[in-house]
């Protein structure tokens, strides 16, 4: 539990900070490259941190499901809480159907990382 929370916090901080910088760069320069990279940023960062987490975790589906659900809910809640102070959006705008549909990639990346991550010798093999 502590390890999962630590990995999530670092993942969220990295994803949010780089997302903010890419968003700011796109607004300043107007280049479409920033928009394309912003779309790839969250999935790549989420996959990398989930991959690193699952390398040393238990090799069972309950751990994968727990991580998938808890990280996804935490991503939505923290992003919604930081929408007003960082981007100036109302928190209710972050809970629209269009925004929530965009979060499907977070559990997909966590699930893929849980399946593809090699296990340490101290965990049960597949």
Steps between C-alpha positions, in 0.01 A plus 500: 500500500775747594701406196201542270425840650860613463515394136168669430602828662825516304318400180234766550752772581709419192194470274336819629818708491599390151140534381491855631830584330391348169165680520675827578746447214214435261320817603812712472628368168178378337679196354291189444795288613417593858140389455608163361754448777241596762278216378783248535638629827256354754490149350878473472570628850224286651626188323862561610416551867250212508760278330757594764247437776388160370854367459523443876136452590298185553421314180125475540196662349373641829810720529461611138132579552567687825770709333286562193196620694686700766736678258218582257278646773794692646593641157144625445462644851837677511470634145156634583625661821791670319297620200392829660830617652723390211296534182211722613225249412211432732519159663158411356641537148756230580222254580328525163451187292751614236777543756421176683504305172854629449609323817444152350867496405616502864353160593600359159864597560497368857353169386751468215789575734373243750489233232832580328718579802757231578485376856780495749621154608326546836149513352295213361565429131217513246 
